[in-house]
Amino acid sequence: MAAVHLRIGDLVWGKLGRYPPWPGKVVSPPKDLKKPRGKKCHFVKFFGTEDHAWIKVEQLKPYHPHKEEMIKINKGKRFQQAVDAVEDYLKKAKGKEQNSEGKGDSKGKKASNKPLKILEEDDEDLSALKDPSEKPVKDDPHFHHFLLSQSEKPASSMEPISKRLKIIEEVTGSTSIQAADSTAINGSITPTDKRIGFLGLGLMGSGIVSNLLKMGHVVTVWNRTAEKCDLFIQEGARLGRTPAEVASMCDITFSCVSDPKAARDLVLGPSGVLQGIRPGKCYIEMSTVDPETITELSQVITSRGGRFLEAPVAGSQQLSNDGMLVILAAGDRTVYEDCSSCFQAMGKTSFFLGEAGNAARMMLILNMVQGSFMATIAEGLTLAQATGQSQQTFLDILCQGQMASTFVDQKCQNILQGNFKPDYYLKHIQKDLRLAISMGDMANHPTPMAAAANEVYKRAKALDQSDNDISAVYRAYIH
């Protein structure tokens, strides 16, 4: 956005990070709030929210000349509500001008004592642009990360992190830690002072690292393809030359890779994590693998005096980017507690499930259900087409019933548009189905639905769909 000359009271479009411009008004900052050094910026109040931020002048546009342009490119309901709030403000301002002609204001308005919610200037996550009294809107693609529990009143961003958590203990002994409001509000998380390492910058790992950095964590990264580290180095991360070096440099090292073999190689291979483990070092395996792999990794890490936690994540690339993953943790409870700020930065909820291996089991069950469900939806879409029914009508009906969900709507729309850009790789969901079926065999528990779905995904892989999204299972039915 080009720099413009603005004054207090001007209406503007302000842009934060990679998210779309939002309507706001240039206002006077509180007296005790200093302007960022060396940066030309204005203090902006965003409409439809209680949020304020210092915005660089080059990220601001006058409201009226660019109104039509912005409305065309942004269609979400939250966005429309914000635009409506601007129009209401303009109507009220015009009415006050007319009523005040020939009159003077004899009484000043009482200043509000409500504390300002202030976003950092370079915050790249708009989840803080939210009125906590309002419910989230499901179909706004820019605000899916608002989908959090609203059962508690949002805590002040200045509260200690321990006061911003709600702990849910269940009969099973599992524990859930959830932020009382959005975990992705810059400044609302007090980052741990421990040095964080992260190995694996794929679809999920990239979003996780980005959110860790945004929330102020000190992160050292490593990836098998070194070029993927460059963007994060620019964002403030440090570079580790090998997994062993990262583990030796950092207090807590996370790993998020593709499968059991990759997870083992990362720890046990040449220059692997195990070579950098010393007494007290923490290692957290976030990859979706089988319980046997977790048991093996836990044993070798702890044999060196290290502390081990597994923490696979439920979600997708978009949820990873938005800091809205669900983390399933098991193993060393003290590591889980030490990582609370990390889990808040990357996810909306985390569960502690007890001994190592339990999180792997739960994750495989969840992905077995998701993979089977996606295959069934694809089967329904293709059967509708084969019997002369409208696939769009099928989707419209589906999304008005009990099975309606963002997942169903997004995946089906992508199928109908022929868009199979990966949000979760098809090859990975097939791997998870295979591991879940094996787990069922070991427990002598039948998994016929998962077995049937697995065969469909195997056919999709044979059709070169491995690196597409899981919704590309649709193509197994039409070839």
Kinemage of the C-alpha trace (Angstrom):
@kinemage 1
@onewidth
@group {chain A} dominant
@subgroup {mainchain}
@vectorlist {calphas} color= white
{ca met a 1} P 0.000 0.000 0.000
{ca ala a 2} L 1.307 3.474 -0.861
{ca ala a 3} L 1.935 5.938 1.953
{ca val a 4} L -0.732 8.604 2.416
{ca his a 5} L -1.112 11.756 4.512
{ca leu a 6} L -3.585 11.055 7.291
{ca arg a 7} L -4.957 12.906 10.295
{ca ile a 8} L -6.704 11.964 13.532
{ca gly a 9} L -10.273 10.958 12.738
{ca asp a 10} L -9.635 9.789 9.177
{ca leu a 11} L -11.214 6.513 8.116
{ca val a 12} L -8.770 4.022 6.656
{ca trp a 13} L -8.100 0.499 5.516
{ca gly a 14} L -5.326 -0.941 7.667
{ca lys a 15} L -3.406 -4.087 6.788
{ca leu a 16} L -1.731 -6.450 9.251
{ca gly a 17} L 0.642 -9.067 7.871
{ca arg a 18} L -0.670 -11.428 5.214
{ca tyr a 19} L -4.322 -10.878 6.085
{ca pro a 20} L -6.766 -8.624 4.198
{ca pro a 21} L -7.133 -4.898 4.904
{ca trp a 22} L -9.639 -4.042 7.668
{ca pro a 23} L -11.660 -0.833 8.125
{ca gly a 24} L -10.561 1.449 10.940
{ca lys a 25} L -10.136 5.024 12.126
{ca val a 26} L -6.986 6.947 12.980
{ca val a 27} L -7.247 7.893 16.661
{ca ser a 28} L -5.058 9.420 19.350
{ca pro a 29} L -3.049 6.850 21.273
{ca pro a 30} L -3.181 6.746 25.076
{ca lys a 31} L -0.745 9.186 26.676
{ca asp a 32} L 1.305 6.410 28.234
{ca leu a 33} L 1.654 4.482 24.962
{ca lys a 34} L 4.852 5.297 23.107
{ca lys a 35} L 5.064 5.298 19.345
{ca pro a 36} L 7.366 2.612 17.896
{ca arg a 37} L 10.838 3.985 17.268
{ca gly a 38} L 12.005 4.712 13.756
{ca lys a 39} L 8.706 3.846 12.121
{ca lys a 40} L 6.191 6.187 10.525
{ca cys a 41} L 2.838 4.888 11.652
{ca his a 42} L -0.621 5.830 12.932
{ca phe a 43} L -2.643 4.470 15.837
{ca val a 44} L -5.773 2.809 14.422
{ca lys a 45} L -9.021 1.659 16.022
{ca phe a 46} L -10.559 -1.227 14.040
{ca phe a 47} L -14.304 -1.233 13.411
{ca gly a 48} L -16.382 -4.166 14.610
{ca thr a 49} L -13.822 -4.884 17.340
{ca glu a 50} L -12.267 -3.417 20.451
{ca asp a 51} L -8.790 -3.629 18.937
{ca his a 52} L -6.164 -0.978 18.258
{ca ala a 53} L -2.741 -1.135 16.625
{ca trp a 54} L 0.162 0.943 15.396
{ca ile a 55} L 0.042 0.549 11.602
{ca lys a 56} L 2.822 1.648 9.247
{ca val a 57} L 1.749 4.419 6.881
{ca glu a 58} L 2.511 2.259 3.852
{ca gln a 59} L -0.029 -0.264 5.136
{ca leu a 60} L -2.857 2.309 5.223
{ca lys a 61} L -5.289 3.485 2.537
{ca pro a 62} L -8.048 6.125 2.774
{ca tyr a 63} L -11.411 4.476 3.364
{ca his a 64} L -13.723 6.039 0.787
{ca pro a 65} L -11.565 5.907 -2.395
{ca his a 66} L -10.835 2.227 -1.846
{ca lys a 67} L -14.147 1.042 -0.388
{ca glu a 68} L -15.502 -0.638 -3.531
{ca glu a 69} L -12.160 -2.287 -4.247
{ca met a 70} L -11.971 -3.782 -0.750
{ca ile a 71} L -15.561 -4.988 -0.713
{ca lys a 72} L -15.005 -6.842 -3.979
{ca ile a 73} L -12.034 -8.819 -2.694
{ca asn a 74} L -13.339 -9.545 0.815
{ca lys a 75} L -16.631 -11.417 1.218
{ca gly a 76} L -16.644 -12.769 4.796
{ca lys a 77} L -19.468 -11.985 7.210
{ca arg a 78} L -17.082 -10.601 9.853
{ca phe a 79} L -15.688 -8.267 7.234
{ca gln a 80} L -19.184 -7.167 6.179
{ca gln a 81} L -20.114 -6.527 9.804
{ca ala a 82} L -17.071 -4.284 10.142
{ca val a 83} L -18.037 -2.348 6.989
{ca asp a 84} L -21.586 -1.993 8.333
{ca ala a 85} L -20.117 -0.598 11.548
{ca val a 86} L -18.298 2.061 9.487
{ca glu a 87} L -21.520 3.021 7.736
{ca asp a 88} L -23.349 3.262 11.082
{ca tyr a 89} L -20.557 5.473 12.377
{ca leu a 90} L -20.848 7.759 9.341
{ca lys a 91} L -24.622 8.039 9.723
{ca lys a 92} L -24.329 8.884 13.414
{ca ala a 93} L -21.568 11.401 12.713
{ca lys a 94} L -23.719 13.096 10.074
{ca gly a 95} L -26.682 13.165 12.432
{ca lys a 96} L -24.608 14.735 15.189
{ca glu a 97} L -23.391 17.438 12.797
{ca gln a 98} L -26.966 18.302 11.869
{ca asn a 99} L -28.162 18.305 15.482
{ca ser a 100} L -25.227 20.377 16.639
{ca glu a 101} L -25.750 23.196 14.121
{ca gly a 102} L -26.234 26.328 16.166
{ca lys a 103} L -25.725 24.363 19.375
{ca gly a 104} L -22.708 23.755 21.507
{ca asp a 105} L -21.996 20.634 23.445
{ca ser a 106} L -22.547 21.639 27.057
{ca lys a 107} L -21.562 18.259 28.396
{ca gly a 108} L -18.569 16.227 27.475
{ca lys a 109} L -18.790 12.491 27.200
{ca lys a 110} L -17.371 10.497 30.062
{ca ala a 111} L -14.159 8.844 28.994
{ca ser a 112} L -14.266 5.079 28.894
{ca asn a 113} L -12.153 3.250 31.442
{ca lys a 114} L -12.157 0.130 29.311
{ca pro a 115} L -8.547 -0.896 28.599
{ca leu a 116} L -7.490 -0.892 24.976
{ca lys a 117} L -6.681 -4.158 23.260
{ca ile a 118} L -3.516 -3.290 21.365
{ca leu a 119} L -1.976 -5.403 18.626
{ca glu a 120} L 1.721 -5.201 17.904
{ca glu a 121} L 2.584 -3.367 14.718
{ca asp a 122} L 4.052 -6.368 12.915
{ca asp a 123} L 1.545 -8.935 14.150
{ca glu a 124} L 0.681 -11.195 11.210
{ca asp a 125} L -2.352 -12.820 12.815
{ca leu a 126} L -5.701 -11.020 12.911
{ca ser a 127} L -7.329 -13.337 15.426
{ca ala a 128} L -7.157 -10.485 17.920
{ca leu a 129} L -9.500 -8.441 15.703
{ca lys a 130} L -12.458 -9.833 17.540
{ca asp a 131} L -15.166 -8.543 19.815
{ca pro a 132} L -15.234 -11.211 22.562
{ca ser a 133} L -18.940 -10.622 23.095
{ca glu a 134} L -19.691 -11.824 19.566
{ca lys a 135} L -19.828 -15.396 18.358
{ca pro a 136} L -17.529 -16.480 15.516
{ca val a 137} L -18.825 -16.691 11.996
{ca lys a 138} L -18.274 -20.110 10.425
{ca asp a 139} L -18.057 -19.184 6.801
{ca asp a 140} L -15.509 -16.371 6.913
{ca pro a 141} L -12.325 -17.959 5.543
{ca his a 142} L -10.115 -15.281 7.075
{ca phe a 143} L -11.342 -15.914 10.596
{ca his a 144} L -11.509 -19.710 11.047
{ca his a 145} L -9.056 -19.301 13.887
{ca phe a 146} L -11.832 -17.613 15.927
{ca leu a 147} L -13.469 -21.030 16.409
{ca leu a 148} L -12.601 -21.363 20.081
{ca ser a 149} L -14.518 -22.142 23.223
{ca gln a 150} L -16.358 -19.045 24.413
{ca ser a 151} L -17.355 -20.611 27.724
{ca glu a 152} L -15.049 -18.296 29.669
{ca lys a 153} L -14.734 -14.565 29.650
{ca pro a 154} L -11.540 -13.567 27.808
{ca ala a 155} L -8.739 -12.750 30.180
{ca ser a 156} L -6.707 -9.583 30.061
{ca ser a 157} L -3.712 -9.837 27.798
{ca met a 158} L -1.575 -8.697 30.744
{ca glu a 159} L -2.548 -11.641 32.960
{ca pro a 160} L 0.077 -14.292 33.703
{ca ile a 161} L -0.289 -17.279 31.417
{ca ser a 162} L -1.179 -19.518 34.360
{ca lys a 163} L -4.314 -17.473 34.949
{ca arg a 164} L -5.337 -17.662 31.304
{ca leu a 165} L -5.654 -21.441 31.225
{ca lys a 166} L -8.535 -23.692 32.066
{ca ile a 167} L -7.669 -27.214 33.090
{ca ile a 168} L -10.163 -30.007 32.399
{ca glu a 169} L -9.506 -33.248 34.299
{ca glu a 170} L -11.572 -36.219 33.130
{ca val a 171} L -12.255 -39.638 34.626
{ca thr a 172} L -9.777 -41.072 32.147
{ca gly a 173} L -7.014 -39.016 33.710
{ca ser a 174} L -6.477 -36.943 30.592
{ca thr a 175} L -5.986 -33.223 30.932
{ca ser a 176} L -6.890 -30.456 28.518
{ca ile a 177} L -5.267 -27.046 28.511
{ca gln a 178} L -7.121 -24.362 26.609
{ca ala a 179} L -6.558 -20.652 26.316
{ca ala a 180} L -9.450 -18.679 27.779
{ca asp a 181} L -9.582 -16.764 24.517
{ca ser a 182} L -7.669 -16.841 21.239
{ca thr a 183} L -4.122 -18.107 21.660
{ca ala a 184} L -2.980 -16.144 18.643
{ca ile a 185} L -3.196 -12.623 20.079
{ca asn a 186} L 0.284 -11.197 19.914
{ca gly a 187} L 1.337 -10.213 23.418
{ca ser a 188} L -1.174 -12.431 25.227
{ca ile a 189} L 1.349 -15.259 25.556
{ca thr a 190} L 4.372 -15.037 27.788
{ca pro a 191} L 6.913 -17.103 25.837
{ca thr a 192} L 9.089 -19.542 27.728
{ca asp a 193} L 12.673 -18.441 28.223
{ca lys a 194} L 13.823 -21.909 27.168
{ca arg a 195} L 15.557 -22.245 23.807
{ca ile a 196} L 13.323 -24.025 21.296
{ca gly a 197} L 14.478 -26.242 18.440
{ca phe a 198} L 12.276 -27.392 15.568
{ca leu a 199} L 13.053 -30.141 13.058
{ca gly a 200} L 10.870 -30.470 9.938
{ca leu a 201} L 9.332 -27.562 8.039
{ca gly a 202} L 6.608 -29.308 6.055
{ca leu a 203} L 2.925 -28.361 5.763
{ca met a 204} L 2.373 -28.530 9.516
{ca gly a 205} L 5.822 -27.617 10.827
{ca ser a 206} L 6.032 -24.382 8.858
{ca gly a 207} L 2.889 -22.943 10.416
{ca ile a 208} L 3.920 -24.086 13.889
{ca val a 209} L 7.342 -22.427 13.664
{ca ser a 210} L 5.844 -19.227 12.282
{ca asn a 211} L 3.492 -18.967 15.272
{ca leu a 212} L 6.246 -19.792 17.769
{ca leu a 213} L 8.308 -16.938 16.339
{ca lys a 214} L 5.392 -14.516 16.287
{ca met a 215} L 4.741 -15.169 19.963
{ca gly a 216} L 8.315 -14.326 20.879
{ca his a 217} L 9.946 -17.736 21.264
{ca val a 218} L 13.642 -18.179 20.487
{ca val a 219} L 13.650 -20.889 17.806
{ca thr a 220} L 16.423 -22.779 16.015
{ca val a 221} L 15.289 -24.627 12.884
{ca trp a 222} L 16.557 -27.477 10.729
{ca asn a 223} L 15.070 -29.095 7.651
{ca arg a 224} L 16.305 -31.848 5.352
{ca thr a 225} L 15.855 -29.416 2.443
{ca ala a 226} L 17.834 -26.488 3.823
{ca glu a 227} L 16.211 -23.889 1.531
{ca lys a 228} L 12.981 -24.157 3.509
{ca cys a 229} L 14.773 -22.616 6.493
{ca asp a 230} L 15.496 -19.331 4.689
{ca leu a 231} L 12.080 -17.738 5.257
{ca phe a 232} L 12.193 -18.482 8.976
{ca ile a 233} L 15.734 -17.164 9.303
{ca gln a 234} L 14.394 -13.906 7.858
{ca glu a 235} L 11.664 -13.953 10.507
{ca gly a 236} L 14.203 -14.266 13.297
{ca ala a 237} L 14.889 -17.998 13.641
{ca arg a 238} L 18.376 -19.407 14.031
{ca leu a 239} L 19.772 -22.123 11.786
{ca gly a 240} L 20.935 -25.507 13.005
{ca arg a 241} L 23.275 -27.478 10.749
{ca thr a 242} L 22.170 -30.933 11.939
{ca pro a 243} L 19.485 -32.435 14.202
{ca ala a 244} L 22.250 -33.234 16.724
{ca glu a 245} L 23.380 -29.602 16.784
{ca val a 246} L 19.825 -28.347 17.290
{ca ala a 247} L 19.223 -30.778 20.159
{ca ser a 248} L 22.518 -29.805 21.835
{ca met a 249} L 21.879 -26.052 21.419
{ca cys a 250} L 18.261 -26.076 22.622
{ca asp a 251} L 16.453 -26.904 25.849
{ca ile a 252} L 13.358 -28.254 24.053
{ca thr a 253} L 13.474 -29.758 20.566
{ca phe a 254} L 10.321 -30.487 18.532
{ca ser a 255} L 10.159 -32.801 15.540
{ca cys a 256} L 7.403 -32.995 12.924
{ca val a 257} L 8.151 -35.336 10.005
{ca ser a 258} L 6.240 -37.575 7.621
{ca asp a 259} L 6.267 -41.144 8.961
{ca pro a 260} L 7.784 -43.645 11.440
{ca lys a 261} L 10.931 -44.205 9.348
{ca ala a 262} L 11.629 -40.480 9.082
{ca ala a 263} L 11.017 -40.066 12.819
{ca arg a 264} L 13.462 -42.874 13.679
{ca asp a 265} L 16.112 -41.680 11.224
{ca leu a 266} L 15.957 -38.170 12.669
{ca val a 267} L 16.766 -39.476 16.139
{ca leu a 268} L 18.933 -42.533 15.458
{ca gly a 269} L 20.608 -41.676 12.153
{ca pro a 270} L 23.938 -39.944 11.441
{ca ser a 271} L 24.157 -36.580 13.244
{ca gly a 272} L 20.771 -37.449 14.724
{ca val a 273} L 19.008 -36.003 17.741
{ca leu a 274} L 20.308 -38.703 20.067
{ca gln a 275} L 23.856 -37.438 19.632
{ca gly a 276} L 22.816 -34.038 20.989
{ca ile a 277} L 20.767 -35.272 23.948
{ca arg a 278} L 22.181 -34.532 27.385
{ca pro a 279} L 20.612 -34.940 30.845
{ca gly a 280} L 17.623 -32.592 31.149
{ca lys a 281} L 17.230 -31.960 27.409
{ca cys a 282} L 13.647 -32.316 26.177
{ca tyr a 283} L 12.550 -33.992 22.947
{ca ile a 284} L 8.993 -33.723 21.637
{ca glu a 285} L 7.835 -35.949 18.783
{ca met a 286} L 4.934 -34.299 16.914
{ca ser a 287} L 4.848 -36.692 13.960
{ca thr a 288} L 1.863 -39.008 13.526
{ca val a 289} L 3.448 -42.432 14.004
{ca asp a 290} L 2.599 -45.806 15.571
{ca pro a 291} L 2.821 -46.408 19.341
{ca glu a 292} L 5.757 -48.792 18.891
{ca thr a 293} L 7.865 -46.043 17.319
{ca ile a 294} L 6.985 -43.711 20.198
{ca thr a 295} L 7.983 -46.343 22.762
{ca glu a 296} L 11.331 -46.874 21.030
{ca leu a 297} L 12.103 -43.152 20.781
{ca ser a 298} L 11.059 -42.558 24.391
{ca gln a 299} L 13.390 -45.299 25.593
{ca val a 300} L 16.463 -44.093 23.690
{ca ile a 301} L 15.953 -40.437 24.660
{ca thr a 302} L 15.457 -41.193 28.355
{ca ser a 303} L 18.414 -43.622 28.321
{ca arg a 304} L 20.623 -40.562 27.720
{ca gly a 305} L 19.016 -38.637 30.566
{ca gly a 306} L 16.672 -36.746 28.242
{ca arg a 307} L 12.976 -36.058 28.816
{ca phe a 308} L 10.437 -37.251 26.250
{ca leu a 309} L 6.963 -36.167 25.202
{ca glu a 310} L 4.895 -37.119 22.174
{ca ala a 311} L 2.579 -34.416 20.859
{ca pro a 312} L 0.984 -35.228 17.483
{ca val a 313} L -1.417 -32.602 16.181
{ca ala a 314} L -4.908 -32.801 14.737
{ca gly a 315} L -5.513 -30.263 12.006
{ca ser a 316} L -4.387 -29.099 8.595
{ca gln a 317} L -1.989 -26.667 7.002
{ca gln a 318} L -4.525 -23.845 7.328
{ca leu a 319} L -5.168 -24.587 11.011
{ca ser a 320} L -1.419 -24.800 11.568
{ca asn a 321} L -0.955 -21.378 9.969
{ca asp a 322} L -3.791 -19.986 12.081
{ca gly a 323} L -2.432 -21.395 15.354
{ca met a 324} L -5.576 -23.495 15.775
{ca leu a 325} L -4.236 -27.041 15.994
{ca val a 326} L -5.351 -29.552 18.607
{ca ile a 327} L -2.347 -31.057 20.386
{ca leu a 328} L -2.481 -34.574 21.844
{ca ala a 329} L 0.350 -35.041 24.321
{ca ala a 330} L 1.591 -38.004 26.355
{ca gly a 331} L 4.753 -38.933 28.220
{ca asp a 332} L 6.650 -36.737 30.674
{ca arg a 333} L 4.092 -34.459 32.312
{ca thr a 334} L 6.739 -31.919 33.355
{ca val a 335} L 7.753 -31.448 29.718
{ca tyr a 336} L 4.109 -30.860 28.833
{ca glu a 337} L 3.913 -28.128 31.467
{ca asp a 338} L 7.214 -26.582 30.375
{ca cys a 339} L 5.801 -26.307 26.832
{ca ser a 340} L 2.557 -24.528 27.741
{ca ser a 341} L 3.488 -21.294 25.941
{ca cys a 342} L 4.564 -23.252 22.850
{ca phe a 343} L 1.316 -25.213 22.755
{ca gln a 344} L -0.693 -22.018 23.196
{ca ala a 345} L 1.140 -20.407 20.295
{ca met a 346} L 0.519 -23.289 17.900
{ca gly a 347} L -2.890 -24.569 18.978
{ca lys a 348} L -6.285 -23.777 20.409
{ca thr a 349} L -6.339 -26.781 22.748
{ca ser a 350} L -3.964 -29.392 24.086
{ca phe a 351} L -4.727 -32.654 25.875
{ca phe a 352} L -2.413 -34.651 28.131
{ca leu a 353} L -3.278 -38.335 27.743
{ca gly a 354} L -0.948 -40.085 30.160
{ca glu a 355} L 1.870 -42.472 29.296
{ca ala a 356} L 3.840 -42.306 26.059
{ca gly a 357} L 2.050 -44.081 23.220
{ca asn a 358} L -1.457 -42.962 24.168
{ca ala a 359} L -1.301 -39.842 22.000
{ca ala a 360} L -0.175 -41.912 18.999
{ca arg a 361} L -3.088 -44.289 19.529
{ca met a 362} L -5.620 -41.465 19.828
{ca met a 363} L -4.187 -39.633 16.802
{ca leu a 364} L -4.406 -42.724 14.606
{ca ile a 365} L -8.016 -43.305 15.646
{ca leu a 366} L -8.922 -39.690 14.831
{ca asn a 367} L -7.215 -39.816 11.426
{ca met a 368} L -8.787 -43.219 10.698
{ca val a 369} L -12.206 -41.636 11.203
{ca gln a 370} L -11.326 -38.571 9.137
{ca gly a 371} L -9.870 -40.594 6.279
{ca ser a 372} L -12.818 -42.985 6.180
{ca phe a 373} L -15.249 -40.076 6.291
{ca met a 374} L -13.512 -38.259 3.421
{ca ala a 375} L -13.631 -41.416 1.286
{ca thr a 376} L -17.346 -41.794 2.006
{ca ile a 377} L -18.048 -38.179 1.036
{ca ala a 378} L -16.153 -38.683 -2.236
{ca glu a 379} L -18.158 -41.844 -2.851
{ca gly a 380} L -21.399 -39.937 -2.294
{ca leu a 381} L -20.404 -37.168 -4.700
{ca thr a 382} L -19.515 -39.604 -7.455
{ca leu a 383} L -22.652 -41.697 -6.889
{ca ala a 384} L -24.728 -38.523 -7.190
{ca gln a 385} L -23.086 -37.815 -10.538
{ca ala a 386} L -23.498 -41.405 -11.740
{ca thr a 387} L -27.238 -41.345 -10.980
{ca gly a 388} L -27.878 -37.994 -12.669
{ca gln a 389} L -28.055 -35.913 -9.504
{ca ser a 390} L -26.475 -32.499 -9.066
{ca gln a 391} L -23.305 -32.701 -7.004
{ca gln a 392} L -23.730 -29.084 -5.911
{ca thr a 393} L -27.273 -29.797 -4.751
{ca phe a 394} L -25.999 -32.843 -2.868
{ca leu a 395} L -23.487 -30.598 -1.105
{ca asp a 396} L -26.085 -27.908 -0.386
{ca ile a 397} L -28.382 -30.475 1.212
{ca leu a 398} L -25.527 -32.060 3.144
{ca cys a 399} L -24.468 -28.712 4.564
{ca gln a 400} L -27.977 -27.990 5.849
{ca gly a 401} L -28.208 -31.195 7.841
{ca gln a 402} L -26.589 -32.733 10.904
{ca met a 403} L -23.372 -33.520 9.034
{ca ala a 404} L -22.749 -29.886 8.172
{ca ser a 405} L -19.218 -28.746 8.976
{ca thr a 406} L -16.482 -26.486 7.661
{ca phe a 407} L -14.505 -29.616 6.759
{ca val a 408} L -17.299 -31.043 4.574
{ca asp a 409} L -18.015 -27.724 2.887
{ca gln a 410} L -14.386 -26.883 2.116
{ca lys a 411} L -13.403 -30.341 0.888
{ca cys a 412} L -16.474 -30.730 -1.320
{ca gln a 413} L -16.146 -27.260 -2.791
{ca asn a 414} L -12.501 -27.995 -3.582
{ca ile a 415} L -13.511 -31.245 -5.295
{ca leu a 416} L -16.144 -29.499 -7.406
{ca gln a 417} L -13.593 -26.821 -8.372
{ca gly a 418} L -10.920 -29.408 -9.149
{ca asn a 419} L -8.676 -27.834 -6.508
{ca phe a 420} L -6.564 -30.492 -4.795
{ca lys a 421} L -3.822 -28.270 -3.403
{ca pro a 422} L -2.643 -30.130 -0.285
{ca asp a 423} L -3.921 -29.034 3.109
{ca tyr a 424} L -3.166 -32.542 4.395
{ca tyr a 425} L -1.355 -34.932 2.080
{ca leu a 426} L -3.283 -37.908 0.724
{ca lys a 427} L -0.214 -40.135 1.203
{ca his a 428} L -0.153 -39.242 4.890
{ca ile a 429} L -3.803 -40.075 5.559
{ca gln a 430} L -3.282 -43.417 3.792
{ca lys a 431} L -0.271 -44.031 6.037
{ca asp a 432} L -2.400 -43.239 9.085
{ca leu a 433} L -5.146 -45.614 7.930
{ca arg a 434} L -2.573 -48.360 7.450
{ca leu a 435} L -1.137 -47.805 10.931
{ca ala a 436} L -4.621 -47.689 12.496
{ca ile a 437} L -5.566 -50.986 10.837
{ca ser a 438} L -2.340 -52.531 12.152
{ca met a 439} L -3.120 -51.204 15.619
{ca gly a 440} L -6.576 -52.788 15.388
{ca asp a 441} L -4.995 -56.112 14.410
{ca met a 442} L -2.714 -56.021 17.446
{ca ala a 443} L -5.707 -55.329 19.698
{ca asn a 444} L -7.727 -58.044 17.916
{ca his a 445} L -10.292 -55.377 17.022
{ca pro a 446} L -11.988 -55.320 13.587
{ca thr a 447} L -11.552 -52.234 11.389
{ca pro a 448} L -13.472 -53.141 8.201
{ca met a 449} L -14.510 -49.562 7.364
{ca ala a 450} L -10.945 -48.301 7.650
{ca ala a 451} L -9.706 -51.260 5.592
{ca ala a 452} L -12.152 -50.456 2.798
{ca ala a 453} L -11.197 -46.763 2.841
{ca asn a 454} L -7.515 -47.693 2.816
{ca glu a 455} L -7.962 -49.579 -0.451
{ca val a 456} L -9.557 -46.517 -2.048
{ca tyr a 457} L -6.647 -44.310 -0.957
{ca lys a 458} L -4.180 -46.893 -2.269
{ca arg a 459} L -5.905 -46.674 -5.644
{ca ala a 460} L -5.692 -42.867 -5.499
{ca lys a 461} L -1.954 -43.153 -4.808
{ca ala a 462} L -1.618 -45.436 -7.838
{ca leu a 463} L -3.210 -42.606 -9.831
{ca asp a 464} L -0.394 -40.243 -8.744
{ca gln a 465} L -2.476 -38.418 -6.119
{ca ser a 466} L -0.041 -38.945 -3.202
{ca asp a 467} L 1.086 -35.325 -3.003
{ca asn a 468} L -2.404 -33.888 -3.443
{ca asp a 469} L -4.909 -33.153 -0.695
{ca ile a 470} L -6.845 -35.996 0.950
{ca ser a 471} L -9.907 -34.842 -1.012
{ca ala a 472} L -8.159 -36.161 -4.156
{ca val a 473} L -9.417 -39.597 -3.075
{ca tyr a 474} L -12.372 -38.486 -5.220
{ca arg a 475} L -10.281 -39.300 -8.292
{ca ala a 476} L -10.095 -42.956 -7.285
{ca tyr a 477} L -13.820 -43.183 -8.066
{ca ile a 478} L -13.766 -41.498 -11.470
{ca his a 479} L -10.843 -43.347 -13.101
